Amino acid sequence: MSRLLLPGLLAGALGGVLGGVLGMLAMAADAQEIGSVDTAFQWLGPNHKIVIEAFDDPKVSGVTCYVSRSRTGGVKGGLGLAEDTSDTSIACRQVGPIAIKDKLKEGEEVFTESRSLLFKKMRVVRFFDQPRNTLIYLVYSDKLVEGSPKNSITAVPIMPWAAASPSKPLM
């Protein structure tokens, strides 16, 4: 019996690991990587980094959020097995005329990304401060058992958008 049980357990564990890695890749596809800087050299595997990613709010056109976050390198990081720290920062900006596509819910999740193989996620949620006509975005990390108090917020006042564009490219 144990000879039959062990291969099944190993196959199940391997399937769970592969599913977790594929899930992380699918979620990361929602954001566009803008750039990164190395923070620590690693002899084996990629270096530790701070990565900047951008994503558009799916329900509010004209708003783009930029998130900076740590990415663990080394062998575990290169294989997708490392747990990244909860250090994140967010800045959302109006990048065009703001149009709300659908009814907004308070604390609605607008972006999520895995920070470890199974149990930790970075989440961005949106709130609407109606008296000030401002969208507020909060980024934080959570775990299955215990979350992190590390967080960052940004606010986007809903303002009229001028149609003027820069006369020459910046780069």
C-alpha positions, 0 to 999 in steps of 0.5 A: 500500500505504501508503495502506491501511496508515495508516488501519488503523494509526490505527484500531488505535491508536484502538481500543487507546486506547478499549479502555484507557479502557473498561478503566479505567472497568470496573475503577474500578466495583469501588470506591465513591468516598467523597470527594476534595480538590483539591491543585492548580488547573488552568486547563484540565481538572479539578484534581489531587486526592486521592481516597478510595475504598472496596471490600469484600474479595470473599472476606472479608465484614465487611472494607472497605478504604479507599484514598487515591490521587492523580488527575492533572488537567489536559487529559490527566487529563480525557481519561484519558491521564495517568499517576497517581503511585504515591502510595497509602495503605490502611486496612482495617477490620472493619465487621461479623462476619468470614466467610471465603467461600472458601479464601484464597491468600497474596498474592491480589489483591483489588482492581486499578485502572489508573493509566495508559492502558496500563501501570500498575496499583494493586494490593491483595493480601491475606495471612493471618498465621495465628499472630496471626489477622490479615488483612494488606492491601498496596497497591502500583503496578506497571508493565509494565517497572518497578514502584514501591517505594511501598507501604502496609500495613494489618492487620485482626485477626479479632475477635468482632463485637458486635451493638450499633449506635450509638444515633443517626446520626453525621451 
